[in-house]
Amino acid sequence: MITAYRANGEAVKISALEPPAFLSPDIVWIDMLHPGKGEDLLVETLLGIEVPTREDLKDIEPSSRLYTDGDAVFMTASLVCKAEGNRPQLADIAFVVARNVLITVRYDEPKAFDLFIAAMHRIPGGCATGALLATRLFETIVDRTAEILEIAVARIDELSQQVFGERTVGKRRPPHYLETKLLDVATHHRLVAKTRDSLSSLSRVLTFLYTVPAIQENKETRELCRTISRDIQSLSEHSSFISGNITFLLDASLGLINVEQNAIIKIFSVAAVVFLPPTLVASLYGMNFEFMPEIHWTYGYPMAIGAMVLSAIVPFYFFRWKGWL
């Protein structure tokens, strides 16, 4: 699907079944969402450029993601998609600035695009050039990335409350409660990791975009690029801080799991302390030797029972007094 936009944000549908003979001069943005081969050929014919394919977007070499071809500037950035779900992903989006028009090729639907399209008509003075529109779009993308980090912070804070929060007196946690929280930690780590990768990609794109002559010729786009680059740097540092918090939460959860397991082992230790001495007494008087001095005692049985009880109580309270239990 091809959607063209004028400087004021007005959308115009372009169909490969009824291709226009030429591109209207007031078009500043062509957004290609899940384009087919016919739509690629149509845009290539209208603008005289080679549209990146899905396979081209998968290249990871910087020389394949950021380059110029004549007057056209080709950039590929990785954006976070499905951040609200449990499986966030990175979507490779192509940005091409050619003949004063921005062309975007995407096979996913990052929310930043919908936000920019909805607010495009509110941009003061509109976006008269493709270069200016590209910088405004990247500004929205960075703002959306900041929002994703805020989502991650809120989720991590909630998870921290669940792990370390006060428990109701007399109420125990369900079995394997902390083990399930480890899965939540992994989900949040995935989101932050994808966001950091996206910020790294955006940083390279903005550094490359700043050197483009169309950006340098306009003071507004030049200053906007600088501002966006500073925002990306700040967000990268913030994402590193969040990643450190996730690592702490993971280590703390594992520590609490070990504490709970040690508490279970402690129960067996207490049982061993209580029952081992009586077992020794019972074993002693349970031997079947013919000549045992106590075997014919009238009060031998109650004395043996008393010895077993006493041998259980004395070590228990001694260990309690020493603080070992």
Buried (B, 14 or more C-beta within 10 A) or exposed (E): EBBBBBBBBEEBEBEBEEBEEEBEEEBBBBBBBEBEEEBBBBBEEBBEBBBBBEEBBEEEEEEBBBEBEEEBBBBBBBBBBBBEEEEBBBBBBBBBBBBBBBBBBBBBEBBBBEBBBEEBEEBEEBBBBBBBBBBBBBBBBBBBBBBBBEBBBEBBEEBBEBBEEEEEEEEEEEEEBBEEBBEBBEBBBBBBBBBBBBBBBBBBBBEBBBEBEBBEEBEBBBEBBEBBBEBBEEBBEBBEEBBEBBEEBBEBBEEBBEEEEEEEEEEEEBEEBBBEBBBEBBEEBEEEEEEEEEEEEEEBEEEBEEBBEEBBEEBBEEBEEEEEB
